[in-house]
Amino acid sequence: MSRRAARRAYAERVAKASVSKLVPKVPGVPGASRRAAYSASTKRALVDVAESLFAEKGYAATSLDAIVAGARVTKGALYHHYSGKQALFEAVFERVEQESARRIQKALRGEKDPWQKALQGLRSFLEVVQESRYRRIVIQDGPAVLGYERFREQEERSTYANIVEIVRATLAAGAWELDEAMLQTFSRIFFGAMSSAGESVATSDDPEAAAQRVEGAIGFLIAGVQSLVEQGIASPLAFSGLLGDTEDEGLEDDVEA
């Protein structure tokens, strides 16, 4: 190789090295292509903007034009991810419910006393239903937009597990031997009561006062169950006639005492 050719090859190597230093490396996205990452970013932007608008204006007063303008995407991009406004609302509803459920779960975590766990869960739930975002999206617009069956399905998917955890902890505090069917019955009843209580708070003209009334009423019921457990009152099954005469006699003795 001539000296001129050698100098040219050297200059090319230096130029390439300089360019590689100037052009930043794009970090890889684990498990997903750049296109998938962009798609996820678009969905997140749509849900973020839609949540803000639904919370502020309500479902009916929020247009798709306003959502895509806020998210800085086209309507085509929106329809690529969601079939329409209702589908986008459901994604927002699901996220709000899941975030709320995690907040309640965090309040339950680490609390070993079952009665304090129940009260902490109740208070955290009442804080959630007083928030304007939750009130508007979940309580006010949720049933009308999703339909009652879909609304209940979404609620159960996000919050029912917390109810079951509380019910298991409180009923296990006593000597009662309850099967899974009875535990689920208690959970369903308590879940219904909490849903109704949450609606009464969220739709009240004075949510704070309504939340205090609910805390007092449900706290009173929890204290009643705690008293039954501590007194060793007969199993709840005795009240339904599902147990034999021996258990019924024990129940009568407890009542007379």
Summary of the structure (lengths in Angstrom):
residues: 257
radius of gyration: 28.6
end to end distance: 110.9
largest distance: 114.4
contacts: 704
relative contact order: 0.07
helix: 79%
strand: 0%
